[in-house]
C-alpha cells in the first residue's frame, strides 16, 4: 500500500514538473514574440514611416486630404491649381497701393518710432482701420551699404533667422507651388509670458525693374499643419514689403554737430542734407503689416514701441554678418526666391529707385524736401553762410547778421522758383 502511494506521488510530481515545463516554454515563446513585435513596430515607426511620409509629401501631395482653407479645392486633380490662387497679382496691386499710401483714405496715422544711426534709419506709424480689425503698421527701414538682392535674401531666409531672432522657435516649409512661386510654411514664435503663436502662412515674391522686389504674405490652412493645443493659431495676418535701392542715406555729420547750438542750425542743416553722400549706396524696405495675435491692442502697441528699435538694430547686425555662402545655400532649394515672378507690366510702371522719387507720393514725418544733387548756387550759398559764421566769431555781429538775413530772404524767395527733382527724407 505504501509503495502504491509512493508511486502515485512520484507520478504526480513528474507530471506536474512536465506541465510547468511546458507552461514555462510557452511563456518564454510568447514573451519573445511580444518583444519582437514591439521591436519591429519601433523600427518601422522611426525608420520606415518617416521616409514614406517624406516620399508621400513630395510625390503625391494632391491626395493628402482636404484643405481647411475654403479657397483650396479638395479634388486632387485641381488642388495644385487652387493653391496657386491663394495669392494673386491682385494682392500685389493692393500691396503697391498700400505702400504708396493711395488707399488709406482718411485714416489717421500716429507716429510710433523715428530713430536712426550711421548705418540705418527706421520710421513706423500706425492707424486703426475704420472698418475695424487690428491696427495697421507702416514702416520704412533704410540700410546703408546694402544691395537689394542681399536684403531680399536676408529677409526670406527663415533658417538664418532662427540663429539671430530669439523669438523664432521653429520654421518649416510645407509646400511650394512651382507654377507661380507660392510657398507655404509653418512658423512658431515665442511670446514672453504667453503661449507661443503658430503661423501658417502663404507668401509670394515678385521682381520689378531696377532690382525692386515685392513680397506679400497672408494666413492660410494646410493639412500638414493641424492645430495643436500647445500653440495659439494666428487667424489673421496680412503683410507685405517692397525692397528697392537708392543713392542716398542722409544723416547728420560731425560738421553739423559743431553748430548744434548755433542759431544758424536750420540753415546749415538744410545745406548738409542737400549733399549727396558719395559711395554710400543704401537700400530701403517699406513694409505694411496687420496681425491679430490675440493680444490687447494697446498693450501690443506699447510693447512694440519699446522694443522695436532694439530689434531693428539686432537685425542690422545680423544683416552685416549675412555671408555669400548663406545666400548660395538659400537658393540651392526650391523656394519662393528661386521661383520669383516678374511684376506684371501694367504694375511695373509704378516702381522707381529711391534716387528718382520726384513723382513718388510717399511722404513721412515732417515731410522735408531736399535737392537731389547739390548745385553750384547751393554751394555758393553755403560758403556765404560759413562766411557769416566766421564774421560772428571775429566780432562783427551787425554785419554778419545782415548777411545772414539777406541769405535767408534770398533762399526763401528762390526756393519756390527752383524746380528740381527731389527726394523725401524722414
C-alpha positions in Angstrom: 0.0 0.0 0.0 2.8 2.3 1.0 4.6 1.5 -2.3 1.5 2.3 -4.3 1.1 5.7 -2.7 4.8 6.4 -3.2 4.5 5.5 -6.9 1.4 7.7 -7.3 3.2 10.6 -5.6 6.2 10.3 -7.9 3.9 10.1 -10.9 2.1 13.2 -9.9 5.3 15.1 -9.3 6.7 14.1 -12.7 3.5 15.1 -14.5 3.4 18.4 -12.5 7.0 19.2 -13.5 6.3 18.3 -17.1 3.2 20.6 -17.0 5.1 23.5 -15.6 7.9 22.9 -18.1 5.5 23.1 -21.0 3.9 26.2 -19.5 7.3 27.8 -19.0 8.4 27.2 -22.5 5.1 28.6 -23.8 5.5 31.7 -21.7 9.0 32.3 -23.0 7.9 31.9 -26.5 5.0 34.3 -26.0 7.3 36.9 -24.4 9.8 36.6 -27.2 7.0 37.1 -29.8 5.8 40.2 -28.0 9.3 41.7 -27.7 9.9 41.0 -31.4 6.6 42.7 -32.4 7.5 45.8 -30.3 10.9 46.0 -31.9 9.5 45.7 -35.4 6.9 48.4 -34.6 9.5 50.8 -33.2 11.8 50.2 -36.1 9.1 50.9 -38.6 7.9 53.9 -36.7 11.3 55.7 -36.6 12.9 54.4 -39.8 10.4 53.4 -42.4 7.3 55.6 -41.7 9.2 59.0 -41.8 10.7 58.1 -45.2 7.4 57.1 -46.5 5.9 60.3 -45.2 8.5 62.5 -47.0 8.1 60.5 -50.2 4.3 60.9 -49.9 4.6 64.6 -49.2 6.9 65.3 -52.2 5.3 63.0 -54.8 1.6 62.7 -54.1 0.6 65.7 -52.0 -2.6 66.0 -54.0 -4.2 63.0 -52.3 -3.1 64.0 -48.8 -6.6 65.2 -47.7 -8.9 68.1 -47.7 -7.6 71.6 -47.0 -9.4 73.6 -44.4 -8.9 76.8 -46.4 -12.1 77.3 -48.5 -10.1 78.8 -51.3 -8.4 75.4 -52.0 -10.2 72.7 -53.8 -10.5 69.2 -52.3 -10.1 67.4 -55.6 -6.6 66.0 -56.0 -6.6 66.9 -59.7 -7.3 70.6 -59.2 -5.7 71.1 -55.7 -2.4 72.4 -57.0 -4.3 74.9 -59.3 -6.3 76.2 -56.4 -3.3 76.7 -54.2 -1.9 78.9 -57.0 -4.9 81.2 -56.4 -4.1 81.8 -52.7 -2.0 84.8 -53.6 -2.6 86.5 -57.0 -1.4 89.6 -58.8 -4.4 91.4 -57.4 -2.9 91.1 -54.0 0.3 92.7 -55.4 -1.8 95.6 -56.7 -3.3 96.1 -53.3 0.1 95.9 -51.7 1.6 98.5 -54.0 -1.3 100.9 -53.4 -0.9 100.4 -49.6 2.8 101.1 -49.8 2.2 104.2 -51.9 -0.5 105.3 -49.4 -3.1 105.8 -52.1 -5.8 103.5 -50.5 -5.7 104.6 -46.8 -8.4 107.3 -47.3 -8.9 109.5 -44.3 -7.3 107.1 -41.8 -5.5 108.9 -39.0 -1.9 107.8 -38.7 0.1 108.1 -35.5 3.9 108.2 -35.4 5.3 105.4 -33.3 9.1 105.3 -33.7 11.5 107.5 -35.7 15.1 106.5 -35.0 18.4 106.4 -36.9 22.1 105.9 -36.6 25.1 105.9 -39.0 24.1 102.6 -40.7 20.3 102.6 -40.8 17.2 104.6 -40.2 13.8 103.4 -39.1 10.4 105.0 -39.1 7.0 103.5 -38.3 3.5 104.8 -37.9 0.2 103.0 -37.2 -3.6 103.6 -37.6 -6.8 102.0 -36.6 -8.8 100.9 -39.7 -12.2 102.4 -39.8 -13.7 99.1 -40.9 -12.4 97.5 -37.7 -9.7 94.9 -37.2 -6.3 95.1 -35.7 -4.0 98.1 -36.1 -2.1 98.6 -39.3 1.6 99.4 -39.2 3.5 101.1 -42.0 7.3 101.1 -41.6 10.3 102.2 -43.6 13.8 101.0 -42.9 16.9 102.2 -44.8 20.1 100.2 -44.7 23.4 101.7 -45.6 25.9 99.8 -47.9 23.5 97.1 -48.9 22.2 95.7 -52.2 18.5 94.8 -52.8 19.4 91.2 -53.5 21.2 90.8 -50.3 18.4 92.4 -48.3 15.8 90.3 -50.1 17.7 87.0 -49.3 18.2 88.1 -45.7 14.5 88.7 -45.2 13.5 85.5 -46.9 16.0 83.3 -45.1 13.9 81.9 -42.2 16.5 79.3 -41.3 19.2 82.0 -40.8 16.6 84.0 -38.8 16.5 81.2 -36.3 20.1 82.0 -35.4 19.7 85.7 -34.6 16.0 86.1 -33.9 15.4 84.6 -30.4 11.6 85.0 -30.8 11.6 82.4 -33.6 11.2 78.9 -32.2 10.8 76.8 -35.3 10.1 77.1 -39.1 9.4 74.5 -41.7 8.5 74.6 -45.4 5.2 72.8 -46.1 4.7 73.2 -49.8 5.9 75.1 -52.9 3.8 75.7 -56.0 6.3 75.8 -58.9 3.7 77.2 -61.3 3.6 80.7 -59.7 6.1 80.6 -56.9 3.7 80.5 -54.0 5.3 79.0 -50.8 3.5 77.8 -47.7 5.3 77.4 -44.4 4.7 77.0 -40.7 6.4 79.2 -38.1 6.3 79.1 -34.3 7.1 82.4 -32.4 7.8 83.0 -28.8 5.7 85.5 -26.9 7.1 86.4 -23.4 4.8 85.2 -20.6 2.3 84.0 -23.1 1.5 80.8 -25.2 3.7 80.6 -28.3 1.9 81.6 -31.5 1.7 79.4 -34.6 1.7 81.0 -38.1 0.6 79.0 -41.2 1.4 81.5 -44.0 1.5 81.6 -47.8 3.8 84.1 -49.5 4.9 85.0 -52.9 7.8 87.1 -54.3 7.9 89.4 -57.4 10.7 91.2 -59.1 10.2 94.6 -60.8 12.5 96.8 -62.8 15.7 98.4 -61.2 16.1 95.4 -58.9 12.9 96.2 -57.0 11.3 93.3 -55.1 7.8 92.8 -53.6 6.6 90.1 -51.2 3.1 89.5 -49.9 2.1 87.1 -47.1 -1.2 86.0 -45.7 -2.6 83.4 -43.4 -3.9 80.1 -44.7 -4.6 76.5 -43.6 -2.7 73.3 -44.6 -3.3 69.6 -43.9 0.3 69.0 -42.9 -0.1 71.6 -40.1 -3.0 70.5 -37.9 -3.9 72.7 -34.9 -2.1 71.9 -31.6 -3.2 72.8 -28.1 0.2 74.0 -27.0 0.1 76.8 -29.6 -2.3 79.6 -30.4 -3.0 79.7 -34.1 -2.9 83.3 -35.5 -6.1 83.7 -37.5 -5.3 86.9 -39.4 -2.0 88.2 -40.8 -1.7 90.4 -43.9 1.8 91.7 -44.5 3.9 92.8 -47.5 7.1 94.7 -48.3 8.9 96.4 -51.1 12.7 96.5 -51.4 14.5 99.0 -53.7 17.9 100.6 -54.0 18.9 104.2 -53.8 21.8 106.5 -53.9 21.3 108.4 -50.6 21.5 107.8 -46.9 21.3 111.2 -45.4 22.3 111.7 -41.7 24.0 114.4 -39.6 27.7 114.5 -39.8 30.3 115.7 -37.3 30.5 119.1 -39.1 26.8 119.7 -38.5 27.1 118.8 -34.8 29.7 121.5 -34.3 27.0 124.1 -34.9 24.2 122.3 -32.9 23.9 125.3 -30.5 24.1 128.0 -33.1 21.1 130.0 -34.5 22.5 129.0 -37.9 21.5 125.4 -37.3 18.3 125.3 -39.5 20.2 126.9 -42.5 23.3 124.8 -42.1 21.4 121.5 -41.7 19.5 122.4 -44.8 22.8 122.7 -46.7 24.1 119.5 -45.3 21.1 117.4 -46.0 21.2 118.6 -49.6 24.6 117.0 -50.3 24.7 113.5 -51.8 26.7 111.1 -49.7 29.2 109.7 -52.3 30.0 106.0 -52.1 27.2 105.2 -49.6 24.6 103.1 -51.5 21.5 102.4 -49.5 18.6 100.0 -49.7 15.1 100.7 -48.4 12.5 98.2 -47.3 9.0 99.6 -46.8 6.5 97.3 -45.0 2.8 97.3 -44.3 1.7 94.8 -41.6 -1.6 93.9 -40.0 -1.9 91.0 -37.5 -4.3 89.6 -34.9 -2.3 87.5 -32.5 -4.9 87.6 -29.7 -3.3 90.4 -27.7 -4.7 93.6 -26.2 -4.3 96.3 -28.8 -2.9 99.0 -26.5 -0.5 96.6 -24.7 0.8 95.2 -28.0 1.4 98.8 -29.3 3.3 99.7 -26.1 5.5 96.6 -26.3 6.1 97.2 -29.9 7.2 100.8 -29.4 9.5 99.9 -26.6 11.3 97.0 -28.2 11.2 97.5 -32.0 14.3 99.8 -32.2 16.4 97.3 -30.3 15.1 94.5 -32.6 15.9 96.5 -35.8 19.5 97.2 -34.6 19.9 93.5 -33.9 18.6 92.7 -37.4 21.1 95.2 -38.9 23.9 93.4 -37.1 22.7 90.1 -38.4 22.5 91.6 -41.9 26.1 92.7 -41.9 27.1 89.1 -41.0 25.0 87.5 -43.7 27.5 85.8 -46.0 27.5 84.7 -49.6 27.6 81.1 -48.5 24.3 81.6 -46.8 22.8 83.0 -50.0 24.0 80.1 -52.0 22.5 77.6 -49.6 19.2 79.5 -49.7 19.0 79.3 -53.5 20.0 75.7 -53.6 16.5 74.5 -52.6 13.2 75.2 -54.4 11.5 78.2 -52.7 9.8 81.5 -53.4 13.2 83.0 -54.1 14.2 80.6 -56.8 10.6 80.8 -58.3 10.4 84.6 -58.1 7.9 86.1 -60.6 8.1 89.2 -62.7 5.8 92.1 -61.8 3.1 92.5 -64.4 3.9 95.1 -67.0 0.8 97.2 -66.1 2.0 97.5 -62.5 5.8 97.7 -63.1 5.4 101.3 -64.3 4.9 102.4 -60.7 8.3 101.2 -59.5 11.3 103.5 -59.2 14.5 103.9 -57.4 14.8 105.9 -54.2 17.1 108.3 -56.1 14.3 109.0 -58.7 11.5 109.7 -56.3 10.4 113.0 -57.7 7.0 111.6 -58.6 6.7 109.3 -55.6 3.7 110.2 -53.4 5.4 108.9 -50.2 5.9 111.5 -47.5 7.0 110.7 -44.0 7.4 112.5 -40.7 7.8 116.3 -41.2 7.8 115.8 -45.0 11.1 117.6 -45.6 12.0 118.1 -49.2 15.7 118.3 -50.3 17.5 118.6 -53.5 18.6 115.5 -55.4 22.1 116.9 -56.3 24.0 119.9 -54.9 24.0 122.8 -57.4 26.7 125.4 -57.8 24.3 128.0 -56.3 23.7 125.9 -53.3 27.5 125.5 -52.7 28.0 129.2 -53.1 25.2 129.9 -50.6 26.8 127.5 -48.2 30.1 129.4 -48.5 28.3 132.7 -47.8 26.8 131.1 -44.7 30.2 129.9 -43.5 31.5 133.4 -44.0 28.7 134.8 -41.8 29.6 132.4 -39.1 33.3 133.5 -39.3 32.2 137.1 -39.1 30.3 136.4 -35.9 33.3 134.7 -34.4 35.5 137.7 -35.3 33.4 140.2 -33.6 31.3 141.7 -36.3 27.8 140.7 -35.4 26.0 143.5 -37.1 27.5 142.9 -40.5 27.2 139.1 -40.2 23.5 139.4 -39.1 22.8 141.4 -42.2 24.5 138.9 -44.4 22.6 136.0 -42.8 19.2 137.8 -43.1 19.9 138.5 -46.7 20.8 134.9 -47.3 17.6 133.7 -45.6 15.4 136.0 -47.7 17.1 135.1 -50.9 16.8 131.4 -50.1 13.1 131.7 -49.3 12.3 133.5 -52.5 14.4 131.4 -54.8 13.4 128.1 -53.2 9.8 128.4 -54.5 11.0 129.2 -58.1 13.5 126.4 -58.4 12.0 123.2 -59.7 14.4 120.3 -59.5 14.0 116.6 -58.8 13.7 116.0 -55.0 13.5 113.1 -52.6 11.7 112.8 -49.3 13.6 112.0 -46.1 12.3 111.2 -42.7 
